[in-house]
Amino acid sequence: LRKPTAEGLPQLGSKTRPRNFTSSSLRRMYKIERLNIDGLGLVEGPHWDVETQSLFFVDLRVGKINMYTPATKRFISIKTWDGTTSFIIPVRDRSDHFVVGEKLNVTLIHWDVENNKIVSKQVLATMPDKPTNRLNDGKCDSSGRLWLGTMSDARGKDIKTGAGSFYSYSKNEGVKLQLKNITISNGIAQSLDNKKFWYVDSTKYRIDEYDFNIDKGEIGNFKTVFDVKKNNILGLPDGMTIDSDGNLWLALFGGARVIEVNPSTGKLLRTIDIPTAHQITSVAFGGPNLDELYVTSANVEVSPEEAAKYTERGSTFRVTGLGVKGLPATSIDLSI
């Protein structure tokens, strides 16, 4: 991989590399393009911002937040601190303001994206969690409430089973514990009618569905709607999103693929293979019509054999021609 672009400098003349793959289940042709963004490690938390028509995401282990604008192919990246950055979500009605997961903190950051400069930072909340833990995925429900989880700040086999938790946060409600004994808190999605909530604890290899009370900010009775292992699918379930048809899209870390699942029937609808990157971390719909699927990947703890096979690991991809649309990602509302 080439050296990363210096902070504050856009990557101009970005090119994509189109490749066509057939979706056999729907007999539809889709195209995978690799964005010309190099030098990243653990890319996570893609969030498409409708207002700026830009993709925001993090490079988790090195404390960086990133912004890519497809229309201009401008890419900027900046380090917010020396620890982990787990997610970045725009603040509703406040341009250039974002909440960022830093270690166990929810931090409000004023990021002047035009000049790529951090103007100010303020810790809004700290998870009452083990000091050896860190935040992982975070996402807002349709009301603007933040949902976020923790895991042990370790790697591979050193990750401690059941050490993490799952929380919600809003200004008025504060931090609320939702689930305990979580190992790797990951994918988050809610139903179009706000009555169901889907969640992934990666090492359980499944998608769980909870009853959801959005007014109270509570999740209840749960059932498993899709089991990765029972469907003989390779990879660890990671980030997740939902489309306008109510189907879930799940990234498979180590599986070199994204899958589409119907949570009502528990059926696998489609597999999108990413043959050049196996550590697929997350997914988000974006583009002017929300019909482009952005797929992030990692480049961490790779064996020599994997390095030779997966030559575009750590890349971000755009998948078009899927025939589905996503929903606008919700910004955090700091007034509730």
Secondary structure, DSSP 8 states (H G I E B T S, - for coil): ------TT----S-----EEEEETTTTEEEEEEE-S--S-SBEEEEEEETTTTEEEEEEGGGTEEEEEETTTTEEEEEE--SS-EEEEEEBTT-TTEEEEEETTEEEEEEEETTTTEEEEEEEEEE----TTEEEEEEEE-TTS-EEEEEEES--GGGS-TT-EEEEEEETTTEEEEEEEEESBEEEEEE-TTSSEEEEEEGGG-EEEEEEEETTTTEEEEEEEEEETTTTT--SEEEEEEEBTTS-EEEEEETTTEEEEEETTTTEEEEEEE-TT--BEEEEEEESTTS-EEEEEEB--S--HHHHHH-TTTT-EEEEE--S--B-----B-TT-
